[in-house]
Amino acid sequence: MVKFYNRIKSTHPEFETILISDDKTVADMRQYAKEEGFAWPAVPQESYKELRIINPLFGNSIPQLVVTEPHGKVLIDSERVGREHPH
């Protein structure tokens, strides 16, 4: 994912990836991002309730990939592959 992000971001600055962390602490989230080489924004677990637009998209899969348009329309959701998305 890191190689893909770096390649796409350099030619498409409008593209963004956001890590919605399942780590229990911010320190754990930062350590994970550092180990994996993530350069994109991350949201700690303690901030989930503030994510009103994407909160309904959370599933049980880790990792879960959700691709949206800028205004939130879901294009791809790995949790719901092969099923119509409820939104």
Secondary structure, DSSP 8 states (H G I E B T S, - for coil): -HHHHHHHHHH-TT----EE---SSHHHHHHHHHHHT--S-EE-GGGGGG-TTTGGG--S-SS--EEE-TT--EEEEGGGTTS----
